[in-house]
């Protein structure tokens, strides 16, 4: 990495720091902000590029629980997948949840950087990490290739090393992903055999058609809704696995942290489960 490394002596401990600008350059080399969707808000949300950073926390969501963890651990930077300020704001007063979070981060000397849709379409990107987590070990290709560079794109599709039943595939996927209250919901015959697997980290119902056209036996993604899922199942045999949104993107955090592997910077991946859904009830009258 072409950047200056400043060593700081701290008693017997010797820790390494990089400037925030250096770190941003490292992340943007892999996750080019130009690849982000036009509606997206990626990059630095707060932080001074001249700040020296020694600890970087990786998390899916920029929420209060993650800010608590960063402040407690002494992180100088939080890297998240989701943007804090996706829609334009006219101020960040501490009277709103997002404003309060910005105040806490700035007061605590913590920068916030986001790689969102630019990380989704990167090679490797968010769906590569998801694909590996659910058991795909072989070559992967984008489900919806980017027009300018077909190696990149949304979603991934690949083959399992051997066919397994949908039940077995789902059990393996559940094991490979972090646990959530929502768990995994499946649509399909549990005994049907699956080999070709399509995945998309985050809300992936826009790729339902692409998954079918690509010949997927099963499509695993998040935030599937009743009507698109029901109509999709009526039209063919591709099974669906719906996973908690947070869990589909969490595996990517380790990939992003690996970018700092050789720098000596301390990294930590937040295990705070920040999925929106926190418990389920299965009681029913029928
Ligand atoms: Zn997401």
Boltz pocket constraint, residues with backbone or C-beta under 6 A from the ligand:
constraints:
  - pocket:
      binder: B
      contacts: [[A, 81], [A, 82], [A, 201], [A, 202], [A, 203], [A, 245], [A, 249]]
      max_distance: 6.0
